[in-house]
Amino acid sequence: MVIKQNTFLLHVALSFINAYALSGSFFLNRIWVKYVEINLL
């Protein structure tokens, strides 16, 4: 299903974002979290 594919892509994207956030971009991570919340809720 499309939802499963999107969920997989979301997990991949979150993995990259989380790794990036651990390098010090906490602010960008917060923006990403808000973006995800807006699009999923």
Buried (B, 14 or more C-beta within 10 A) or exposed (E): EEEEEEEEEEEEEBEEBEEBBEEEBEEEBEEBEEEBEEEEE
